[in-house]
Amino acid sequence: MSSNLKPAEIVRELDKYIIGQDKAKRSVAIALRNRWRRQQVPKELRDEIAPKNIILMGPTGVGKTEIARRLSKLTDSPFSKVEASKFTEVGYVGRDVESMIRDLLELTVTTGKVRESEDVKGKAAKIAEERMLDILLPKAGNQETKKDEDITDTQFEVVQSEAGGSSSTREKLRLMLREGKLDNRYVDLDVEDRSMPMVEIFSNVGMEEMGINFKDMLGGILPKSSKRRKVKVSEGIGILAQEESQNLVDMEKVVKNAIQKVEQSGIIFLDEIDKIAGRNSGHGPDVSREGVQRDLLPIVEGSTVTTKYGPVKTDHILFIASGAFHTVKPSDLIPELQGRFPIRVELDSLGKKEFIRILTEPKNALLLQYIELLRTEGVDVVFEDDSVEEIAGIAEEVNNLTENIGARRLHTIMECLLEDILFDAPDIKEKRKVIDRKHVEEKLKDIKDNEDLSRYIL
């Protein structure tokens, strides 16, 4: 997906996966479009335009996290979800708030590395093929292949300069290799041992605060060990290709691009922000809560975080916070932090009407998931309209009677409803199962009517 989607297009894409919540979708679509707009303004003004961070308020299971996650997929933005309640003020035991930026960058670097590996796959496969041919047909005398960066060029030079007989044998082997005729033959392969020794550091702020990355440091000190393995040619080619693709990836370029991507289009989803909202008490756990808010402030405001890949500026990272805000209000956050989240959106609770749509409409609709899962066993499940209504009605009722966990209640009910079919599916003789209202009532009536039971099971 491109990063210059129009707000209406963003909402249309979100509609494919998330039911309702139009206000929230509009707000995030505008925030996302503003990022593209910022890239188009003159350079001197570009750095002055701060992202408009958002607080999504609403009970659990109404689509807060899903909106943020789908948003990042739409624009291929680096995305990280963190629970604000995991962090504690510096000095208390827990994670330090800067670790969310480090995690986001680590994730982006890994993704970038995988993509680069895909790009050099063809080149790596060619080199791996030459190396495999060297193992299958060792060269005479001192004509060993040099193992340097120009391995591709060297390989082809050596092949051409060999005597005619040997060269034709190599070409025959190459043909057999490509046709898979040598796949079941075993070869001895020296494989680099990538396992690292375990290093435990006991520190109240955890490994990320240590500044030096011990894995990298030890990797530089310890000699690279390789172990000889006997593998099939088909497996060996894969191992060699993977090894070569890692050597061909330009890590400097990957890291540079990752840092730029995080700084310009990173999205951090701060879940459970209401859990760190204090209630103006000056002692007890609330002191730590307020401390977390104060530690969060410079990162949301814009500061430079040191990571093992280099400094990362957080000025233009988009923060989307969310919380149920049952017992506290956004105004219970410290004023400075409130000011950094100018957009507030309240999400609607979900009822029977929305549940019916969630079960049937989205691309990843819950009913579709179960239909496809059971199809793998050759069982066709058909849900009649009245059964969908009944499932949605029960979900709404149980949410009202017990804790309101939104659309997540549907997962619990569906598992209960289809438990027998899911268990017996491999041995079922009757391969077509019709789920109607009567079936739903029979299966769930006893649990639903017994309030104590429904608290535990549904």
N, C-alpha and C positions, 0 to 999 in steps of 0.2 A: 504493500500500500504506500501511496505517496504521502508526504507530510503537508501537502497544500490542499487537502480536502476542504471543501466548503462546509460551514457549520451544518447545513441541511443534510449534506452527504454523510457527515459523521453521525448525525442522529439516525439517519436511515440504516447505517451499518449497525449501530447499537441496538436498533429495534429488532434486528434479526435474532438477537440473543437475550435481550432484556425486555420484559413486559412492563409497560407503564413508566412511571418516574420521568415524565416529560420535562419537568422543570430542571431536574438534575442533569439530564442529557443535554439540554440547551446550554446550561452553565458550563459544563465541561467542554462542549463543542466550541463555545466562544473562547474559552481559555486556551484551547489547542490552536484555534485559528489565529489567536493573538501572537502565538509563537512564530507562526509563519510571517505574520505582518511585521513583527519586530525585525526579522531577517531582511525585509525589503526597505526599511527606513534608512536614511543616511547614517554612516558609521558612527559619527560623533554622538548621535542621539540614541543609537542602538543599545549602548551599554547602560543608558539611563532608564530604559524601560524595564521595570521589574515585573516578574510573572505575577498574575493575580491568583494567589493560592485560595483553595476552596475548603470549606468545612461541610461535609455531608452529614446531616443529622437524621436519625431514624432507627427503628428497632432492628435487631439482627435479622438477617435473611430476606431483606427487601431489595438487595441488588447493589449495595454501596461498593463492595470490593469488586464485584463483577464489572461495574461501570469502569472503574479505574483500570482493571486488567485488560478489558477489551480495547480500551482507549490506547494503551501502549502497543497492543498488537496491530491496531489499525495503522499506526504511524511508524511502526518499527522503532519505537523509542525505548531506551534502557529503562527498565521498570523494576522496582523493588518494593515489596510489601513488608512493613515492620509493625510490630505491636508496640505502641508507646509505653505500655506497662512493663515491657522487658527492660527498659532503661532505668537506671537510677542515678542519682546525683553523684558526681565524682566524690569518692570517699566512702560511699556505700557499696556493698557488694552487688555487682550486676554488670550489665554491658554499658560501655561508654557510648554516648550518642553519636560520636563521629564515626563509629563502626558502620552505620547505615550507608555512609558515602563510600567507605572502603568496600563494603559488600556489593554495592551497586556497580562500582568500577570493576571489581573482580569478575562479576557476572558478565559485564560488557566485554571485557578482555577475552574471557573464555569463548563467548559467542563469536567475537571477531576472529579468534584463532581457528575455530571450527570452519568459519566461512572461507578464510584464507586457505585452509587445508583443502577445501573443496575445489578452490580455484586452481591449485597446483596438482590436483589429483592425476591429471593426464601425464604431466611431466614426471611425477613421482612413479607412476606405473611403468613408464619407459625405463627409468633408472633401475627400478626393482627387477624388471625383466632382464636387463643386462647383468645385474648382480647374480640373479638366479642362474643365468647361462654360464657365468664364471664358475659357479659352484658345481654345476653339472658337467662342465667341460673345462677343467683347470688348464690354465695357460702353461706353455712350456717355458723352462728357464726363468729368466728374470722379467718376463713380460707381465708382471702383476699389475693389476689396475691400481692407479693412485686413488686414494680416498680423500679427495679434496672437493672444494666447491664446484670445480669444473668437471665433475665426474661424468656428466653427460658427454662433453666434448671428448674427454680422454677415452671413454668407452668406445666411441665410434671410430676414433683414430686407430686404436689398437686392433679393432675388428678388421679394418680395411688393410692394415699392414701385415696381417698374418699370411702364412702360406695358403695357397689355394685350397688344399685338402681340408685343412683345419677350418678354414672359413666356410666351406660348403657344409661341413659337419655341423658347425654352429648354426647356420641358417636352417638346416634340417631340424635341429633341436628346437630352434625358435618356432618353427611351424608346428612341431608336435606339442610344444608348450602352449601355444595359442589355441590349438584344437582340443586341449585338455587331455591329451593322451598320456601326459606324464603326471597327472594330478595325484595318482595314488602311490607314486614313488616317494621314498623317504630320503631326506637330505639332512645333514648336520648343519645347524645354523647358530651363529653367535648372536644371541639376543641381549640387548642392553637391559640390565636389571634396574628398573625405575623405582623400586620400593625404597622408601626413606626410613631411616631409624626413627623410632618414636622419641620425641622430646617433649617432656611435660614441664610447663612452667607454672609455678604456683604464685599467682599474683591476683590481687583483688580487682584489677581492671582487665585481666585477661591478656591473651597473646597479642591482640591488636595494638596495645599500648607500648609494646616493647621496642617499637621503632625499627629494629633490625628483623628482617625476615629470616628466621633460623633455618627454614628449609633451604632457602637459596644459599645461605652462608655455608651450611654443611655440604650442600651440593657442590659448591666450589672447592671445598677443602678435601672432601673424600674422593678417592680415585673412582672413576666410572667403572663399575664392575659389569661384566657381561657373562652370561652363562650359556653353555652349549646345549642346544635342544635338538632332539630328533623329531622333525615334523614332516608332514606330507608337503609336496611341492605346492599344491593349491593353497595351503595355509601359510606356507613360507613366503609366497609371493605377496600375500596380504600383509604379513608382518613387515617385510622389507619396504613395501609401498607406504605403510604407515610411518615407518622410521624416516623414510626419505621425505615424505610430505612435511614432517615436523622440522626437518633440517632446512627445507626450502621456504618455510614461512618466515617472513620478515617481522620479527617480534617488535622491533622499534616502531615500525609503521602501524602494527596492530595496536600497540599501547597508545601511540599518538592519536590515532583515530578514536580509540575508546574514550580517552580523556576528553577530547573535543565533543564527542557524542553525549557523554554524561553531562558536561557543562552546559551544552546548548539545548539538549532535548530530553534530559533525564526526568523521570517522574518517580517521586517517592510517595507511597501510600502509607500514611501514618494511621494505623487502625487503633481503636480504643483510646483516642485522645482524651475522652471524658474521664478515663481512669486516673489521669495525672492532674486533673483539675482539682485544686485545693478548695477548702471551705473556710478560708481566712483564719485558720487556727495556727498558732505559732509554735506548736510542739507536736511530738508524735510523728506518725508516718507522713502527715501532710507536709512537713518541712521538706522531706525528700521529694515529694511530688512537685512542690514549687521549685525545688532545685533542678529537677529534670526539665521543667519548663524554661528555666533560666539557661540551662545548658543547651536546650534546643534553639533558643532565640538566635544566637549568632549564626547558626547553620541555616535557619530559615531566612534570616535577614540577608545573609551573604557573607561568607568568610572563606578562608583557604584551609583545606584539610590536607594534612600530610598523609600520603599513602606510599606503599612500597614502589609504586610506579611513578611517583612524582606528585607535586601539589595539584589539588583539584579545587577550582573555585565553585562555590555553591550559589552564586548570585542569581543564576537563571534556571536553576532546577525548579520544576513545578512540584509543589507539595499539595497533596490532596489528603486532608485529615478526615477521619470519620469517627462517629461515636453514637451510642444510643441516647446519651444525655437524658437518662431517666431521672436521676437524682440531682444532677448538676446542670448548669446552663453554660453556653459558650462564654457568657459574661463572668463565669467563675474562673476562667483562665486569666493569667496575669495580663494586664492591659497591653503591654508591649507585644505579647504573642497574639492577642486578639487582633491587633492592628496589622499583623502580617498575614491574616486570613480574611481579606475583605469580602469574599463571596460566601454567603451562608445559604445552604439549600436544605429544606426539610423534605425528606422522602416520605411518601405515603405508606401507610400500613396496607398489607395485602388482604383481600377478602376472597370470597368464593369465585367471583367473576374473573379476578386476576389469576387465581389458581387454575381455572379451566384453561385459560390462555397459555399459562406456563406449561401445563401438561401437554398441550397440542401444537402451539404455534412456532416457538423458536426453532432455529436450525438444529439445536442440540436438545430438542424437547425430551422430557423425561420418559414419556410413553415410547417414543422412537428408540431411545437407548435400550429399554427393556425388550422391545420387539426385536431389535437387531441382535441383542445378546442371546436371546432364545433361538433366533434363527440359526445361530451357529450349531445348535444341537438338532436342527431340522424341525423345530417346533414353531408353528405359526400362531401367534397370539393376536387376537382381535379384540379391541376395546370398543364396546358400544357407547354411543353418546351418553346414555343415562348412567352408565358406570362411571364415566369421567366426571359427570355432575356430582354423583354420590361421593367419589373420592375427594373432590374439591370441597364439598359440604362438610365432610368429616374433618378435613384438615382445618377448615375455618373454626369449626366447633371446638376441636381440641386446643387450638391456639387460644381461643377465648377462655376456655376452662382452666388451662394450665399456663405455662410460660409461652409468650408469643415469640416463636422462632421463625416466623415468616415462611418462605418457600421451602426451607429445610425440612419442615414438617412433612412435606410430600414424599421426600426420600424415605422417611421412617414408615409412612403408611404403605407406600408401594412395596417395600421390602416385606412388610407383614402380610400384605395381600397376596404377593406372588411367591411366598416362601416355599410352599409345597411344590409348585410348578418348577421353580428354580432348582429345588433339591432333586426332584424325580425326572427332570428333563431328559437325561441321557437314556432312560429306560421307558419313557412314555410310549405307549403303542399308538394312542390317538394323537396324531401330529397337529391337530387344529384345536386351539382352545379359545372359546369365546368368553370374554369377561363381561357380564351384564350387571345391572344394579343388584339383582338377587344375589349373585355370587359375592359382590362387595359387602352387602348387608350381612350375609351368612358368615363371612370370614371375619368381619370387624365388629359385628353387633355387640358381642359379649364384652369385648375389651372397651369399646366406646361407652357402653352403658355403665360399666363399673368404673367410677371416677378414679378410685385408688389404683386400679389396674392400668387405666389409660395414662396415668402419670408416669408409670414405670415403662410401659411398652410403647405408647405412642407419643 
